[in-house]
Amino acid sequence: MIGPAGDDFVKRYRLDYNLDALERVRGDIGEEAYSRLKALIEYRLYGRDFDRSPVGVKIALAFSAGSDSTATLKILRWAGFDVVPVMAKLPQMREPVLLNAMMQGAVFVEIPGYMEKMSDRIGKGAPICGVCHSMIMEAVESYARENGIKIVASGDLLSSGLISIYRKGDIVVLNFPAFLAMDKREAIGVLGRKYALGFGCPLWKAAARNAPVLKRFAIQRVLRELRARAIDEKIAAVLIRDILQK
C-alpha cells in the first residue's frame, strides 16, 4: 500500500497544510472519521502506523475505475473506511470498465441530459472534461445525500490545502490523493499491476478528432499537473505524445 512521504519538502508542506483543512471540517465528519484521516496524514508525515480496523464511517467515492479513483478506493478500504464506489454510467464507458466497477462493488447512477450537454460543447469546440467532471460529482453528491453519507471522495490529485477537504453544504468533499499529497506514480504503485498511461476517454478522443483545438486544452491540463508535481516529466511526455497522436 502507500508509504510515507519521506523527505520530500513539498509533499510534507502540503500534508501540514491539509491538516489545517481537516481541522476545519472536524465537526462535520465526526470524531471517528476525523481521527482516522488524521492518522493517515501522520502516517504519511512520520511513518507512524495506526489502527486500521473498521471505523464505521461510510464514504461515497466518485469511481471511474481509473488509476486515481482505484487507488483511492484501495487506500480508504485499507484504512478501515466503508467505501461505496459510485460510478456515473456514461454512454462512452466500455463493458470491461463497467464489469471492473461491478467487481469492486460499485453502484451506478444516471446523469440526465449528459449527452445533450456534451454534444453542445463538442459542437462548439469547447472543453468537455471540466463540465463532465462537475456533472459526475453532482450525481455522486446527490447519491450521498439520498443515502445519508456525509463524505464524498474523489481521486483528484491537484486540490491541495484548504480544498483538499472542505464542506459543501451538508456534505464534506474529500479530494483524497491530494489530501495525502500523492502523485500519479504513487497511485499507480497502489494498483499492484501494470498500468497503460493514456489521455482521455473515448468521448474526448472522438471530440478531439472533430475539434483539434481540444488537444491544446488537454496539453495545458497535463502541464498544470506537471507544475503541481502530480505527475513527473516522463509521465507528462507520455500523455502529451498520446494527445498529439489522437
N, C-alpha and C positions, 0 to 999 in steps of 0.2 A: 504494500500500500504506500501512500505518500509518506515521505520522510521530512525531517526538519529542514528549515530554510538555510541552515549553516551560517556562513559569514557574509552572505550577500547583503550588502548595506541597504540597497533599495528595497529589497523584499522585507527586511527587518523594519525599515521605516514604515512601509505600508502596513505591516502587521500591527505595529504600535498604534498607528492612526486608526486602523479598523477596530481595535479595542475600544477606542473612544466612541465609534459609531455603535458598537454593541451596547455600550452603557446607555445610550440614548433610547434604545428600544427594550431595555430590561423589563420594564413594567408591562410592555405589550405582549411579550412572548412567554413570560412566566419563568420562575427560577430554574426549573429543570432544563429547559432549552437554553437559557442564558448560561448556566453552569457548564453544560456540555460544549457549547460553542466557544466559550472562553477557554475551556480545556484544550480544544482543538487549536486555537491560536497559540496558547502557551506551549503546546507540543511542537508547533512549527517554529516558535521562537527559541525554545530551550531544550527541545528533545525530551521533555518531561512526559512520561507515559501517563495514561489516565484510564479510568473505568469505562469500558465500552459495552457494558451490559445494557439491555433495552431501557431507554429513558422514558418511554411512554409519551413521546411527543410526535405528532404526525406532521409531515411536511409534504405539500404538493409540489412536484418538480415538473417544470416545463421540459418535456423529454422529446428529443429529436432522434435519439439513437446514435448521434454523432459522438466524437471523442470527448467533448467537453461535458455534455449532459450525462453521458455514460459514466465518466469519471466521477462526476458529482454524485450520481446515484450510488456508486460503489463505496465512496468515502463516507457519505452520510449513513448508509446502512452499516458500514464497518464501525462507525462511531456510535451506533445504538439507536439511531432515529428510525421511526416508522415512515418510510418514504413511499408515496404514491406517485409513480410516473404518470404524467398526464400528457398524452400526445394529441395534438390537433391533427385530425385526419384530413390531409390536404390532397387535392387531385394529383399532384406531381409525385406523391410518395409511391415507391415501388413495393411490390409484395414482400421481398426479403426484409425490407425495413420494418414493415408492419408486423411481420412474423417475429422478428427480433424483439420488437417492443412488447408483443404479447408474451413472449417468454420471460420478459422482465417484470411482468405483472401490470403492464400499462392499462390505463383506461383511456378511452378515446372520446374526444369532444369535437363537435362540428363548429365551423365558423361561417354563419350565414353571410352571403354576399362576398365571400372571399375572392372568387374568380372574377366577379364583376369589377371589384376594386383593382385587382392585379391587371386585368386586361386593359382597363382605362389607363393605368400608369405605363404599361408596356407600349400602348398605342401612342403615348406622348413622349416616349423615350426617357421616362423619369425613373430614378432608382426605385427598386421594389423591396430590397432587403429590410430596410428600416420599418416600412409600413407593415410588411409581413410579420416581423418580429413583434411589433406593437399589437397586432390583431391576435397573434398566438398568446401573448402574455395576458391580454384582456380575457381571452377564453379560459385560460388556466386559472386566473384570479377569480373569475365567476364560479368555476367549479369549486375552488377552495371555499368561497363564501357560502355556497349552497350546501357544502358538506361540513361546515364548522371548523375548517382548517385555518389556523392563524398565520402560518408561514408559507410563503410561496418562494421556491428556489428556482434559480436559473443557472445555466452553465456559462454565464458571462465572465470573461477573463479581464475585462477592462475597467469595470466600475469600482475603483478603489476608494478608500477614505469613507466619507460620510454617506456615499451612495453605494457602498458595498453591502450594507444592510440598513434599511430605513422603513419607516412607517408610511403606508399608503392607505389612507382611510382607515378601514377596520382590519387590515391585514399588514403583515410585515414582509417586504421583499428582500430576499437574501440572494445576492449575486455571488454564489458560493466559491467558485475558483478565484475570483477577485478578492473575496473575503479572506481566503487563505494565501493570497499573493502567489498563486500558482501560475506557471506558464504552460504553453502548449506541450512542450516536451514532457513535463511532469504529468499532464493529463493523459498523454498517450502512454506513458510508462505505467500508469494505473491500470490500463486496459489489459496488460499482460499478453499482448499479441501484436503482430504486425498491423500497421495502420497505413492505408494509402492516402496520402495527402492530396487534396484537390479543392478547388474553389467552386462553391455554388451548387445549388440543387438543379434538377432537370428544368424547372421553370425558369430559373435565372439563365441557364445556358441557352435555352431557346430564345429568351428575350434578348440576350446579348448578340445572338446571330442576326436578329432583326434590327437591333439598335446598338451598333458597336460602341456608341458613346458610353454605354453602361460599363464597359471594360475600364474606362478611366476612373469611374467612381469606385469600382472594385479594387483597383490598384491603390487608390487613395486610402481605402479601408485597410488594406494589407500594410501600407506604410504607417498608418496610425497605430496598428497593433505592434509593429516593429519599434516605433518610437516609445511605446509604453512598455516595451520589453515583455509583452505577452507572447511574442514569437521571436526567434532569432533570425540572423541573416540567411542561414541556409533554408529554413522553412519559408521565409519571405520570398526567396528566389524561386523555390519550387512552386509556390502559389502564383506568383506573377507570371511565370512561364505557362502555367496551366490556364490562366486568364487569357493570355495573348493567343493561345492555340485554339480557343473556342471559335 
